[in-house]
Amino acid sequence: MIEADLPMADPIRKTAHLCIRRGAPGEAVRYDRFEVPYEEGMSVLDALRWIRAHVDSTLAIRYSCINANACKTCMALVNGSVEYTCTAKLTPGEITVEPLPKRPLIRDLVTDIIPDEEKS
């Protein structure tokens, strides 16, 4: 048999796994794990948006850079470090994403980002 007769192998699909803290105030904390197709250059925000569009539309995330040209709303803990999810690079393997720890939790990854002095 010559090489041309062999069936073409499917390219190996790379994936990333996001372990995302879920819940709202007063609820038990849980972590949901999602498998996301990985491509070089993707951000954690790209993966979160993919999850909302293809797997779980109830995932609460915040970002404004794409539509409102307002930055700094997508901050979260990515593997224990405060990062902008739009610039945090996605990597194959597992990434843990959690809400900001020093802000009141609204739901999932969304926290209250309004400074206390601006609340009435």
C-alpha contacts under 8 A as a table, 3 or more apart, distances in Angstrom:
res1	aa1	res2	aa2	distance
1	M	5	D	6.40
1	M	6	L	7.72
2	I	5	D	5.58
2	I	6	L	7.23
3	E	6	L	5.43
4	A	7	P	7.89
13	R	37	P	7.34
13	R	38	Y	7.74
14	K	37	P	6.29
14	K	38	Y	5.31
14	K	39	E	7.27
14	K	92	P	6.69
15	T	35	E	6.42
15	T	36	V	5.48
15	T	37	P	4.62
15	T	38	Y	4.63
15	T	92	P	5.63
15	T	93	G	7.05
16	A	35	E	5.85
16	A	36	V	5.22
16	A	37	P	6.40
16	A	38	Y	5.70
16	A	90	L	7.35
16	A	91	T	6.28
16	A	92	P	4.41
16	A	93	G	4.94
16	A	94	E	6.00
16	A	95	I	7.55
17	H	33	R	6.62
17	H	34	F	5.50
17	H	35	E	4.57
17	H	36	V	6.09
17	H	92	P	7.36
17	H	93	G	5.76
17	H	94	E	4.49
17	H	95	I	6.17
18	L	33	R	5.56
18	L	34	F	5.20
18	L	35	E	6.54
18	L	36	V	7.46
18	L	94	E	5.74
18	L	95	I	4.94
18	L	96	T	5.79
18	L	97	V	6.95
19	C	31	Y	6.06
19	C	32	D	5.61
19	C	33	R	4.35
19	C	34	F	6.49
19	C	94	E	7.00
19	C	95	I	6.08
19	C	96	T	4.64
19	C	97	V	6.21
20	I	31	Y	5.26
20	I	32	D	5.31
20	I	33	R	6.29
20	I	34	F	7.93
20	I	96	T	5.89
20	I	97	V	4.90
20	I	98	E	6.07
21	R	29	V	6.97
21	R	30	R	5.84
21	R	31	Y	4.44
21	R	32	D	6.55
21	R	96	T	7.89
21	R	97	V	6.46
21	R	98	E	5.14
21	R	99	P	7.33
21	R	108	D	6.20
21	R	109	L	7.19
22	R	29	V	6.30
22	R	30	R	5.44
22	R	31	Y	5.75
22	R	32	D	6.85
22	R	59	L	7.91
22	R	107	R	7.17
22	R	108	D	4.30
22	R	109	L	7.20
23	G	27	E	5.98
23	G	28	A	6.88
23	G	29	V	5.75
23	G	30	R	6.70
23	G	107	R	5.56
23	G	108	D	4.99
24	A	27	E	5.54
24	A	29	V	7.98
24	A	105	L	6.68
24	A	106	I	5.96
24	A	107	R	4.30
24	A	108	D	6.29
25	P	105	L	6.34
25	P	106	I	6.79
25	P	107	R	7.16
34	F	51	I	7.41
36	V	47	A	6.39
36	V	50	W	7.41
36	V	51	I	7.22
38	Y	42	M	7.12
38	Y	90	L	7.65
38	Y	91	T	7.49
38	Y	92	P	6.60
39	E	42	M	5.91
41	G	89	K	6.89
41	G	90	L	7.36
42	M	46	D	6.06
42	M	47	A	7.38
42	M	89	K	6.18
42	M	90	L	5.50
43	S	46	D	5.08
43	S	47	A	6.62
43	S	85	T	6.63
43	S	86	C	5.62
43	S	87	T	5.94
43	S	88	A	5.51
43	S	89	K	4.50
43	S	90	L	4.85
44	V	47	A	5.09
44	V	48	L	6.25
44	V	85	T	5.08
44	V	86	C	6.30
44	V	87	T	7.47
44	V	88	A	5.69
44	V	89	K	5.95
44	V	90	L	5.05
45	L	48	L	4.94
45	L	49	R	6.05
45	L	74	C	7.80
45	L	85	T	4.82
45	L	86	C	4.91
45	L	87	T	7.88
45	L	88	A	7.80
46	D	49	R	5.22
46	D	50	W	6.15
46	D	86	C	7.26
47	A	50	W	4.96
47	A	51	I	6.23
47	A	90	L	7.59
48	L	51	I	5.12
48	L	52	R	6.40
48	L	61	I	7.68
49	R	52	R	5.10
49	R	53	A	6.17
50	W	53	A	5.11
50	W	54	H	5.87
50	W	55	V	7.66
51	I	54	H	5.35
51	I	55	V	5.01
51	I	56	D	5.85
51	I	57	S	7.40
51	I	59	L	7.82
52	R	55	V	5.95
52	R	56	D	4.95
52	R	57	S	4.35
52	R	58	T	6.96
52	R	59	L	6.01
53	A	56	D	7.00
53	A	57	S	6.17
54	H	57	S	7.54
56	D	59	L	5.97
59	L	108	D	6.74
60	A	107	R	6.30
60	A	108	D	5.40
60	A	109	L	6.01
60	A	110	V	6.17
61	I	74	C	7.48
61	I	108	D	7.08
61	I	109	L	5.29
61	I	110	V	5.44
62	R	73	T	6.06
62	R	74	C	5.35
62	R	109	L	7.44
62	R	110	V	5.97
63	Y	66	I	7.49
63	Y	71	C	7.78
63	Y	72	K	7.93
63	Y	73	T	5.20
63	Y	74	C	4.66
64	S	67	N	5.78
64	S	68	A	5.20
64	S	69	N	6.24
64	S	70	A	5.30
64	S	71	C	6.39
64	S	73	T	6.34
64	S	74	C	7.51
65	C	68	A	5.75
65	C	69	N	4.50
65	C	70	A	4.93
65	C	71	C	5.27
65	C	73	T	7.94
66	I	69	N	6.12
70	A	73	T	7.44
71	C	74	C	7.62
72	K	75	M	6.21
72	K	84	Y	6.86
73	T	84	Y	7.99
73	T	113	I	7.70
74	C	84	Y	5.55
74	C	85	T	5.69
74	C	86	C	6.91
75	M	82	V	6.69
75	M	83	E	5.47
75	M	84	Y	4.36
75	M	85	T	5.96
75	M	100	L	7.16
76	A	81	S	8.00
76	A	82	V	5.63
76	A	83	E	5.77
76	A	84	Y	6.49
76	A	85	T	6.63
76	A	97	V	6.77
76	A	98	E	5.95
76	A	99	P	5.02
76	A	100	L	5.11
76	A	109	L	6.86
77	L	80	G	5.26
77	L	81	S	5.05
77	L	82	V	4.49
77	L	83	E	6.11
77	L	96	T	7.86
77	L	97	V	5.58
77	L	98	E	4.95
77	L	99	P	5.89
77	L	100	L	5.83
77	L	101	P	7.89
78	V	81	S	5.29
78	V	82	V	6.30
78	V	83	E	6.25
78	V	85	T	7.58
78	V	88	A	7.67
78	V	95	I	6.95
78	V	96	T	5.81
78	V	97	V	4.75
78	V	98	E	6.65
79	N	95	I	5.98
79	N	96	T	4.96
79	N	97	V	6.35
80	G	96	T	7.61
80	G	97	V	7.92
80	G	98	E	7.96
82	V	100	L	7.19
83	E	87	T	7.61
83	E	88	A	6.38
84	Y	87	T	5.56
84	Y	88	A	6.07
85	T	88	A	5.00
85	T	89	K	7.96
90	L	95	I	7.88
91	T	94	E	7.76
91	T	95	I	7.74
97	V	109	L	7.87
98	E	108	D	7.80
98	E	109	L	6.03
99	P	105	L	7.30
99	P	108	D	6.85
99	P	109	L	4.39
99	P	110	V	6.44
99	P	111	T	6.59
100	L	103	R	5.86
100	L	109	L	7.61
100	L	111	T	6.72
101	P	104	P	7.93
103	R	111	T	5.80
103	R	112	D	5.94
103	R	113	I	6.87
104	P	111	T	5.53
104	P	112	D	5.41
105	L	108	D	7.61
105	L	109	L	7.77
105	L	110	V	6.39
105	L	111	T	4.43
105	L	112	D	6.36
106	I	109	L	7.95
106	I	110	V	5.52
106	I	111	T	5.09
106	I	112	D	6.44
107	R	110	V	5.34
107	R	111	T	7.02
114	I	118	E	6.67
114	I	119	K	7.09
115	P	118	E	5.48
115	P	119	K	6.94
116	D	119	K	5.40
117	E	120	S	7.86
